[in-house]
Amino acid sequence: MRLLKYENDGEFSLTQDITDNIPRYAILSHTWGAEEVTFRDMVDGKGKSKAGYEKIRFCGEQARRDGLQYFWVDTCCIDKSSSAELSEAINSMFRWYRESTRCYVYLSDVLRTTANSDDPTWESAFRKSRWFTRGWTLQELIAPTSVEFFSKEKELLGDKTSLERHVCEITKIPAKAFRESPLTGFSIAERMSWAEQRETTREEDQVYSLLGIFDISIPVIYGEGKRKATKRLREEIDKALKGVKREDFSVAFSLSDIPNIEHFVARKKELAEMNKTLSGDGSRRTVVLHGLGGIGKTQLAVAYAKQHKDNYSAVFWLNIKDKNSLMQSFVKIAKQISREHPTVSWLSNVATKENLDEVVDAVKAWLSLPSNTRWLIIYDNYDNPKIAGNTDPNSVDIYTFLPESHQGSIIITTRSSQVELGCCIQIRKLGNVGDSLVILSSVSRRQELVNDPDAVKLAEELDGFPLALATAGAYLNQTSISFSDYLRLYKESWAKLQKRSPVLGSYKDRTLHSTWQISFYYVEQRNPLSAKLLCLWAYFDNQDLWFELLRHSDSADPEWIRELTEDELSFHDAMRVLSNHGLVEVAKSSEEWGESKGYSIHECVHLWTVHALNQEWDSDLARLAVKFVGAHVPGVEDVRPWLIQRRLLQHAARCSFIAMKGMIADDGIEWAYHQLGLLYADQGKLAEAQSIYERALAGKEKALGTEHTSTLDTVNNLGILYKAQGKLAKAQSMYERALAGYEKALGAEHTSTLVTVNNLGLLYKAQGKLAEAQSMYERALAGYEKALGAEHTSTLDTVNNLGLLYEAQGRLAEAQSMYERALAGKEKALGAEHTSTLDTVNNLGLLYKAQGKLADAQSMYERALAGYEKALGAEHTSTLGTVNNLGVLYEAQGKLADAQSMYERALAGKEKALGAEHTSTLNTVNNLGVLYKAQGRLTEAQSMYERALAGYEKALGAEHTSTLVTVNNLGLLYKAQGKLADAQSMYERALAGKEKALGAEHTSTLVTVNSLGLLYKAQGRFAEAQSMYKRALAGYEKALGAEHTSTLGTVNNLGLLYEAQGKLADAQSMYERALAGKEKALGAEHTSTLGTVNNLGLLYKAQGKLAKAEQMYERALAGYEKALGADNVTTYMPALNTVWSLGSLFENKNDFANARMMYSKALAGFEKVVGPDHQSSRNLQNKLRALDSLKENSALVGMEEPMNNSQEGLSRLGAEGTRQNSKGYKPLKKRRLR
């Protein structure tokens, strides 16, 4: 490139063409005018007289001020008389701008008429500037790191960082495009759209100006026209895109887990039609292969993938037989991707997570990345589609598992002709007997079949049915039987099947069944255990049957099952015989699920075992299957129990179907139903858990009686389940029944009785019945101390729960005593790093935060977090619970960026571990909403609340208390947005719901009553506000006492109301009561106490008691600094409000220097926390400007005053006893009755 050099005498000179060691340089971006200085002008020394020379001088002088001697201007640094140099320059332009040290944008049509940067005059001109309409300036805006905008007077207006919002609004280009983000992250269409409204003098330049945007080069041919130039650009983009695809999204082709034949035959017409349909530009193309089971759909898909694998960056295979199988396929894909692209960290280590929804979302997100368009996905076995008329609850909705972006190629294999997602191709039987002989020959490994009349007869008899041919071939490969003998046995077996299975006789695939019947005959001859195992398999799911699952037999079970599971060799020998006959295969998906590998059989084979092999329903085998699955449900003490739970789910679904349809007698099997309920409850499938628990309860009541302890175990667990579902009245009924039964059967002091006593305490606490909860806890504690000793872990769990209760009652000192006792006991009994110990450490952190001991709280949380990470890993839900709590703490400390980081870590972890719709995930979503509101990011806060609300309504119902908490929070947000009618609607919904669910006097109900008071006050409806506050106050005093902090919060709010009504004496009385109460309950330096101190300051100021007001403000500020630390206080909103108040006070005293200092401090804090465009920041900016423009002793009029510290009751979720709150909540998993 050729540069201009600023000489010592102030003149400019052109350098030679520089190719290596290019010095640091500035670069000019501008719009061309009538008198631009050309290269020839500079060489001849004639350019100074032209108007364009002023731009060159500006660029040189500005570069000199920025310490740069060299600069570049497009008008005079390119010899445009040389077509070669011009072409090279156009192809290099983006790189030259990108490598510049500074880029100066000279806006000749923008005048800066005032020194005030907030003057709207230049902003309006800036938005209308011609520079934003020109084609070449697009790359000049995007490429450089530093872009500075200058007015016509050569004054700096700002850079592309400070003016980012304006530039984005003008250009409609996302901000990340200006932040050095790779442009490959934007789609071709999106980048093209950036230039759609821009113009160039020559039509070809509309294309050439985009070369750098797409990082390609093409020869410059002026005169070719825009259409041809665009065609060449598109061709180069496609070439470049293919290279990016192969590098960034390629995954090695593999069908290692997919059974396929060695030599595929026929189907040429279908393959050609598939290729025609799926060929394209990367946009979404779909083919649906439909036909009978075993007709060859899967093998056709395999053949296509093999033939065309080079056309795709990746080929993935998904088994969509059912949701569980499909989600495991997504796990496999995630592993494939992460192995070859380890930088995609969010797809790694997913196989051991308890919930797989986030795996599906992550894979779909990867497949939807803008440049990832060349993949092929095969959805195999979509035989139970969710379509009109299909009432099967286990049917699968494929739409929820398709990538969102309209790109890539998809093949679906299905038996249903009603799946209409793309081009539908019906697969029929093979029409040429020669093709059938090729299949027989390939699989049986017998040659020259075309000359064997017996082979031809067999091929004709099997009638071109590929799976029947392959199964026959597999059998022939494993035996010495002749084709004629096989054909004879086939016909004999079919006659028997036709006679005994009339229902099956109407199916077109009868040859399939007869082939498997022959295979079974020889299996039975080789190993009778293999045959019996295949019969038993009909009562399990067809996927993943493994050795340990069947090892639960006892003396009452058939001898053959005990022989089969005597050792691993016996089991695998039986499976090997089945595998040799092509009936089973190793289940590859079970490799990392703990215990041994499993085996699977195709769904068609499984249906044959159900309907043909077991022509008469065998209740004994069905009971055996239910028994084995129930017995294999892991306990909480097992290592990573969720792995086995997930593995059991599909078998549990089969067993539940058998049970709920009454296909076995319930007598003696109720304990297994109970275990299935535990499995479903632990996996968050609450509806399934409820159904099977209720079945278990009915069975136990009939078999054992209503008062048997095993019956009561299920009653207790139903109570736990109902509480989790928010059905608190039903939960109470269950607990009280269980308690009465245990007391009668075992005595009042038995530990099983005490478990339910403790659970009732948890329920009463959730219902707001704190006195009753206390009674339960104290009874449980006394009982455990007597039965187990004061230091037993069960005793300590109840001590911990009493701490939680005392904290809820505002008895913080007593709560601290309980926690410290529990902590000391657990450290002694279990060790300092045991997770149960860490639970209490976490709860102590919660307490210290409530006491205002934020440093101590942080220490506890950090200890708990370090311990959880060491013991359980960074992604365990207990770890994430403490991460969430640290976010709440950081928010309280004013460290909003750190709080956001914690919440986002917790959210990402919970979405991965539990799924996006789990209630614990939604708790953190709600908390992010609270944080965004505090940061002034109200739109984002609304998005979080609405997501949380929708999730709660779906998971828990519209009337669940967690749902209502978020409804209340949305009300607070709408109030902050000034949408008072919407806020009122939310509050009234929350209030009605809480009154119905919890009662009119529950403390959570009173929170919403208080919020309605705040709203009515904001609406100027003071009488109604007063009524709400007094109701809340009376309720709190009754439920919690006159000195509880929640009571005092409402006292504080009444003070604010009285002040607004001009009842200053009444307001002072309220504030002083609130202050005295908080000093007693929380201490003089607690942040809540200091909020009331601040409010007293505001009141004293309103009363004209300026000295007293100043004293209050300074006390509040000193307290905040001591409680939070000097660094955190600068971003703590209540402290910033107090600083603002002090500024206002100094201003009233005409102490303008101190007023300015306070306003500046407050402004710096608000800008850091909520940004310069937030209303509070703008108000303070206006204050400072008005203050600067004051003449001697003039007053400020009409400026907004700082906020007081009202008690809003904004609810964060999941920050109370995240782990230990459920202790004593353990279901009784090991109380089985045979």
MINUPA-449790 format. One record per residue (C-alpha): x, y, z. Coordinates in pm, whole numbers, plus 50000, padded with zeros to 5 digits. Layout:
// MINUPA-449790
XYZ ...
// end
This chain:
// MINUPA-449790
500005000050000 501055036149944 500845060150245 501005097450306 503735109350544 503445139850769 506775157850730 508415179750995 507585211250799 503895203250807 503745191650447 502645157550322 504485133750092 503615100749927 505655070150016 506695043249773 504455012849749 505084994550079 504734956650091 506564946950410 506924962650756 504044986750704 504215013550977 501315022151206 498915044951021 495605063151038 492985060450764 490245084050644 486625074750577 484485100850402 482065107050116 483475120249791 482795155649676 483275174849354 486925185149409 488825155349543 492625153949534 493845125649310 497095105949303 498255125849002 497495158649186 499715147949474 502545137449242 502325170249048 501935191549362 498625206249245 496215193449505 496325221249764 493945243449572 491195217849572 488455216949837 489215180349914 492705189250038 491185201250367 490095165650446 493625153150377 495095179950603 492575171550875 493485134650859 497215141850871 496995166251160 494665143851362 497005114551303 499935135951422 498005144751739 497445107451794 501175100451758 500995087051402 503275099751121 501575080350840 498035080850709 496015068750410 493295085850204 491565066849923 491305096349683 495065101949648 496845070249767 495655048449477 496745053349119 493395047348958 494865050448613 496355015748669 493594989748650 495854964048819 496564987249111 492914996749140 491834960049141 494424951249403 493394981049618 489684972049602 490444936049708 492744948649988 490574976950113 488874958350399 492244945850525 493764980650508 490954995050716 491084965850958 494844969751014 494745007351064 495535021451408 492875048251380 490025054151139 488695089751119 485205094450974 484825129650838 481145139350818 480915169550592 477165172850642 477175172551025 477645205851202 478345207051572 476695239351679 477475236352050 480095221352277 477415202052460 477665165452352 474005160252439 472835186952196 470175170851977 471085193051681 474165173551573 472565140151666 469755146151418 472235155451145 474385125651238 471465101851188 470735117050846 474345118650727 475025107950369 477965087450498 475555060850626 474025056550278 477185049550077 478295014449981 482035017450051 481555031450401 480004998850524 483344980850542 484975012750668 482615011750966 482984974851042 486634966650967 488664990551190 489014985151564 488965022651630 486455044251440 486085080751546 483435104151406 484245140951338 481955169451244 482475193250954 484295216151200 486665186851267 485415182751624 485155148051776 481565135951814 482385101851960 483585067751849 481765036551740 481725024152099 480235055252258 477865060451964 477115023451922 473415026552001 472985054251743 474975035751478 472995003751533 469705022151502 470825039751185 472365009951007 470154981951151 473374962251203 473784942251530 476204957251779 478384926051791 479384932451429 481204963551552 482924945551839 485494925551644 483184895251632 483954872151336 481654881251050 481244844250977 478914844151277 476384862851059 474514845750780 475134854450414 471634868850385 472104890250694 475374904950572 473844911250231 470994929750397 473404954650555 474154968950211 470674967750058 469875004650109 473355017350029 474355033049700 477515036349489 478365057949190 479225027848974 476804998748991 479564972549013 480864988949330 477724977749512 479224943149477 482944951149506 482364970249830 481224937349989 484374917149914 485914922850256 482604916950432 482694881350295 486494877750307 486864868949941 488644883049634 487514885549272 488934904348974 487544939548926 485814942548587 484104976148547 481504974448274 480354939048356 477274952248533 475894945048878 474174912248782 477354895048660 479404909148945 476824895749192 476934861449026 480734860049061 480454871649423 477924844349502 480114817649343 483094827849553 480964829549868 479754793949806 483354782149766 484454800350078 481474787650272 482254751950181 485744756650321 484404771350647 481914743150672 484534716250639 486784732850890 484314743551156 481474718651134 482834686350989 482274653951180 483804621251058 481324598950881 480444568451088 477624543351095 479314521151352 476214518251568 473794514051278 473194478851149 473594478250771 474074452650499 477314448550314 475844449849963 472774471149911 470674461549611 467974477549399 466174509449505 467904529849230 464754549349149 464224558249516 467874568349561 467674591349256 464504607849385 466064612749729 469184628549577 467114652049361 465054663349660 467914667549905 470294685949670 470284723449724 471924754249868 471854743550233 468274754150301 466014728550466 465214698050250 463304667950388 462544633050259 460124609250435 460544572050363 457394553550465 456314517550436 455844485050627 458144475550910 461074455550775 460524467250418 464024482650397 463564519450486 466544520150720 468834502450473 467784526850202 468714556050430 472064539350504 472734534750133 471984571250059 474244582850342 477124561250216 476744572549856 476454609749930 478514613950249 480984636850072 478204661950005 477674667450378 479804681450656 478294656550900 475844627550895 473964619651216 471654590851301 468824594351552 466614566551684 463184582451725 461384551051836 460424569452154 461474600552342 463974583352569 465754566152277 465754598452082 467294618252366 470014592152409 470764595752037 471204632952097 473694624752373 475684603952124 475654632351870 476804656852135 479734634052211 480604630651843 480654668151801 482584675352121 485194648952037 485984665151703 485314701051812 486504702752175 486174740652170 482374736052172 482554732952550 478814734852606 478384700952437 480934682252649 480344658952942 476594655852888 476014618552928 476004618753307 473444646353355 470104639353516 468044657553255 468634654952881 466504683752753 469494707152753 471494681652548 468804682352281 468724720352288 472514722552266 472724699151965 469854717251793 471584750551860 474814737651705 472924725151400 471254759351373 474484779551366 474374802851065 477134786450855 476334750650959 474004742450670 475464711350506 474574684450757 472314654050709 470214639650993 468394606550966 465464602251208 465014564451204 462044544151332 459564572851364 456824547051398 454754563051674 454244598551548 452174624451732 449514630451470 445754634651460 444014603151573 446964588651763 445974589152129 449044570652256 450554592552531 454004579352440 453814591952082 456624615151979 456274650251835 459174652451590 458774690051550 460184696151899 463364677451803 464044694351469 466684722051453 464994756151450 466934771251160 465594763750813 468724746250693 470294712050647 468934679350505 466644654850685 465584618950614 462774603550819 461914566450816 458444557150938 455704531550898 453084558950894 452044574150563 450624603650758 454004618950831 454054647050579 457074668650648 458594669450302 458854647949992 457154614850078 458464583249910 456634550549964 458954520449992 457514488649847 458724452649836 461464442749594 459954434649257 462844414449114 463604380249259 467204384949159 467504413449413 466104390549683 468714363949595 471474389749630 470294397349986 470104360350072 473544354149928 475164384150097 473834376550446 474044338450436 477474339950269 476394312650027 477264317449661 475684310049319 472124311049450 470714320649114 471454285049002 469904269249317 466204262349257 465574258049632 467084292349699 464964307449423 461844291349572 462694305349917 463294339949772 459944338549595 458214326849910 459674355350117 458224378549851 460854405649835 460584414650203 464104426850293 464034420750671 462584385850621 465294378450364 468024391950591 466734372550893 466574340350690 470054346950557 471394353150908 469914320451026 471294301450728 474714316450800 474614302751157 473414267751068 474044239950818 470394237650722 469564236750351 467344260950164 464744233550110 464664224750483 464354261550572 461494265550330 459774234650473 460074247150832 458884281250723 455684267750579 455014244950874 455584272651124 453394296650933 450474272450938 450694270251317 450954307951352 447964312951124 445934288551330 446794303751671 447094340451587 444104351151379 444674387851457 448114386351300 446794368950992 445454401950852 448884418150843 450874419850521 454134412350706 453214376350799 456434363550639 458394384350887 456774366651182 457194332351037 460884338650975 461414348351339 459374318251451 461824295651269 464724313951427 463154309151767 462784271751708 466524267951656 467334291551944 465294269252167 467214239052042 470614254952106 469934271152445 466544268452619 467534297552847 467834319852540 464314310852434 462884317052780 464714350152799 463154360752468 459714352052604 460384372452918 461594401752708 458024407652588 457254422652931 460204446852930 460954474952688 462834463652379 465814486352446 468694479352684 468154447852887 471204441753106 472524415653346 472144433653681 468524442753608 467544405853612 469494396553926 466634400654173 465164365754170 464484345654484 463454310154568 459844316854468 460834325254110 461274299753827 464494279953842 465444289753486 465694326953573 468024319153863 470094297353630 470164324853366 471474350953612 473704327853813 476714346353670 477594369053380 478784340153162 475364323353171 473594355653084 475924364952798 475884329452658 472104331652629 472334365852464 475024353752225 472694327152084 470014353352022 472584376351866 473834349051634 470334345651492 470074382851433 467454388351698 469404410551939 472344434051932 474494451552189 472874483852309 475694508452243 473874536652422 474314519352760 478114520952761 478474549353011 475364543853221 476944523353495 476714485753538 477204462453242 476324468152878 472834459152771 471214443052469 468394455152246 465974439651999 464304457451711 460804469951779 459394446551515 461024416751682 459734428852018 456204431051884 456604395751757 457634384252106 454584401752251 451934390652002 453264358551852 455764343352089 453504350052388 450194341952229 448654338552574 449344365952827 451704352353093 450894370353420 453784353053597 456344366753352 454714401253366 454944401453747 458554390453721 459364420353500 457604444753736 459404429254032 462854432153869 462364468353764 460974478354105 463794460554287 466434477854076 465364513354160 468464528254330 468504545354668 469854579854747 472914563854906 473984548654572 476674565254364 475144586854090 471734570454124 470234591453846 472214571553585 470434539153671 467154558053714 467374571553360 468264537053231 465234522253406 462704547753283 461734530352959 461264497153143 459304515353415 456984528953147 456314493653024 455704481053379 453444510553462 451404503153151 451014466953264 450034477853616 447654505753525 445854483853270 445264457553539 447164431353338 448584415553655 447154409854000 448304436054250 448634411754540 452214410354666 453574434554404 452514467454570 456034473954698 457284474254336 454654500354244 455924520554541 459454518254400 458284529354056 456704559554226 460074567754384 461754564754044 459284588053874 459354613254161 463154614854159 463114620453783 460574648853815 457764629453647 455214639053911 452044628953728 453404593953659 454594591754020 451154601254150 449384574853939 451624546254042 451814557154409 448034557554426 447974522754269 450514511254527 448474526254810 445254509754696 447034476554670 448654479155011 445414489655175 443734458855029 446544434555100 447954447855427 445344470955570 445204508455605 447334509355919 450234487255813 453564505455826 454314497155463 450994512955368 451944543255574 455304545955392 453384551355068 450994575455239 454034595355361 455554595855013 452274607054858 452394636055104 455854644954976 454624642754618 451514664054679 453644690654850 455984691554550 452914696154327 451704724754545 448684704554665 449284714555025 445904704355166 446204669355020 449784667255143 448644676655493 445954650155483 448504623655385 451024634055650 448434635055925 447154600755825 450704586855818 451494602556153 448404588656322 449134554556177 452784554056279 451914565556630 449434537256664 451614510456506 455104520356621 454614545456898 455034583056919 458814581156956 459684557256675 462034572056415 459584565256130 456984584956325 459484612956373 460254614256001 456604622755931 456534647056226 459474664956065 457774664355724 454664679655875 456874707156014 458174713955664 454624714855529 453324738055803 456244761455735 455354761755366 451754769655463 452884798155686 451724780055999 454944787856180 453734779956532 452504745656424 455744740056234 457734748856545 455724724156751 456444696456499 460154703856480 460544705656855 458714672756894 460864656456627 464004670456788 463114657857133 462244623856989 465474620756789 467564631657087 465954604757298 466014577057038 469264584056856 471184608657070 471914645757046 474704641256792 472984617656547 472724631656197 468914627956191 468804648556511 471074674356355 468904675956041 465954686356257 468144711156446 468954726056105 465264727656011 464484745456337 467094770756237 465244776655911 462004781156101 463464805256356 464904825256068 461474827155905 460064838956239 462684866356260 464344849656562 467764853156404 469864847956717 468064815256792 468374804856429 472104811356445 472354789956759 470584761056584 472734763156275 475934764856475 474884734656681 474024715456363 477294725856201 479434715856498 477654682456525 477974674256157 481634684256145 482214659956431 480054631756298 480604634855924 483604657455872 483984693255755 483714684455385 480664661755397 477824674755182 475384674355475 477834696255668 478074719355370 474264721855360 474314737955704 477284759855606 475144772255315 472214779055550 474454798355788 475374819855491 471694826755434 471264836255798 474294859155807 472944876655497 469584881755672 471464895955972 473334920055748 476674902455815 477474902055446 481184894755478 480454864955704 477754853355464 480204855155175 482724834555372 480114807455438 478944806255080 482474804354946 483284775955187 480114757455084 480814763554715 484394751154736 483244720454927 480434712154687 482704716454385 485234692754541 482714666854659 480074668254385 481554687554094 480974722153950 477764712353772 475934694654056 472634710354154 473784715654515 476804734754385 474554755254162 472234762954456 475104779754639 476194797354319 472644811354305 472864822254670 476184839654606 474394858554329 471744870054578 474484880854819 476504899554557 473304917454454 472744927954815 476344940554826 475774961354515 478164939454311 475654936154032 478104924353765 479324896453996 475714888054082 474864885553713 477844862553657 476694839553939 473084838653823 474104831553465 476414803453577 473634789053792 471124792153509 473374775853250 474214747753490 470614741253588 469434741853227 472074715753151 471494694153458 467754697653506 466344712253186 465034746553094 461594740053243 462604725853582 461314746453873 464814751054018 465924765053681 462914788153682 463864800454030 467144813653890 465344828053586 463154847253833 466234859054023 467824871653702 464644891353648 465054906953994 468664915753910 467854930553569 465194951953736 467774964653984 470094972653691 467334992053518 467194966553235 463434964853251 462784948652913 465174920352993 463674917253340 460224914053186 461504886652953 462884867053250 459714870653456 457514860553166 459694830053098 459554820453466 455814826053480 455124804953171 457344777453307 455714777253650 452234776953500 453184746953286 455034727753558 453044736753869 449814752753758 448484788253757 447644787954128 450894773854268 452644796854514 455864798254307 453764809254009 452134835954222 455494848654350 456514856153990 453104871553919 453794894854215 457264902954078 455794910953737 453504935253916 456524952354072 458174954253730 455084968953562 454964994453843 458595003853775 457735007053404 454825029953489 452275004253369 450185008453680 447024992053547 449004961153444 450734961153781 447384962453958 446114933053752 449174912253848 448904921054217 445214913054229 445814879654057 448634871654300 446564882254598 443524861854497 445694831554428 447604833654754 444434839054956 443014807554799 446184786654830 447614799255157 444934819155331 444374856255388 446834858055678 449784839255530 452944860055519 453344854655144 449794867955099 450734898055309 453734905055082 451304910754796 448984931255019 452004953255094 452814955454720 449254966754648 449734993754909 452835005954726 450905006154398 447935025054537 450375050554682 451995054654339 448525059654189 447725086154450 445025064154604 446245071354957 443205058655146 443345024854972 447095023355021 446635029855392 444035002055411 446454977455247 449354987355471 447234984155785 445994950055677 449564938855610 450734953455939 447984936556140 448674903755965 452414905056023 451944914556388 449654884756434 451744859656242 455254871156322 455044895956607 455394933556637 459174932456618 459634909856314 461514926056026 458604920555785 456334938556029 458834966956053 459064969055673 455354976855657 455745001655944 458395018655729 456025019355432 453275034755642 455775061855731 456335068555361 452585070455303 452015094355593 454845116055460 453225116655115 449925126755281 451655154855465 451155137555802 454755143655900 454325137256270 452665103656203 455385095655951 458075103856208 456375080856459 456355052156209 459965057256108 461115058956468 459205027056551 460705009656248 464165022056335 463975011256699 462644977056596 465284971156334 468084982356564 466874956556815 466244928356568 469014933956317 471464957856475 472224994456419 474434987756118 472204963855923 471434976455571 467684974455634 468124995555949 470135020655748 467345022855489 464995035655759 467725059355884 467835073555531 464055077355526 464155096355855 466685119355692 464295125955406 461515133055655 463645156955861 464565175155540 460875178255450 460285192355801 463075217555751 465265200556016 468325201255794 470895194756063 469045163656179 468585152655818 472315156155753 473065136156067 470785107855946 472275107655598 475825106455728 474945078455971 473375058855687 476395064055460 478895054555729 476845023555808 476615012855445 480365016755403 481054995855713 478564968955619 479484966355253 483044979055227 484335010555060 484364994854713 480884979654720 479155010154863 479835029354542 477485006354352 474884998954622 471655015754513 470295025054859 473675040754942 473635059854612 470165072954697 471545085655029 474465102654851 471925119054620 469895130054922 472975145855077 473605164554753 470045177754759 470485187955123 473715206855052 472025223754760 469195235654985 471865250155214 473455267554913 476605246654964 476975241254591 480505227354600 479515198754831 476235194154644 478145190254319 480525165354479 477625144054610 475735145254280 478895135154090 479475105754326 475885094354287 476035098253909 479225077953882 477575050054079 474315050153886 476115050453551 478195020553660 475195000953786 472385009653545 474135028653266 474175065053158 470825063052982 468845052153288 466345077753413 468145081953746 471435088553566 469765113753337 468155131453632 471525134953799 473115147053475 470415173553454 471045182653820 474735187853753 474125208353438 471595229753617 473985233653909 476785244153676 474595270453516 473465285553846 474135321253917 474795332054271 472155319154522 469745308154248 467515278254324 466825246154132 463225240854040 461415210153911 464255185053947 463435149454056 464525140354407 466235107754513 464225076954598 463385066854950 463895031455068 460495014955050 460004978355135 458824963954806 458834927154883 460474916954556 460784879254587 463834859154495 463374821854470 465614793154560 467674812654809 466354797555129 467914765655255 468604753554906 469664719255022 468934714255388 465374726055365 464504691555238 466274671555507 464014647555684 462104647655360 463574614655255 461094589455119 461324555255280 462834536954986 463934503955138 460724492655311 459694466055061 457254437655127 457484405954918 
// end
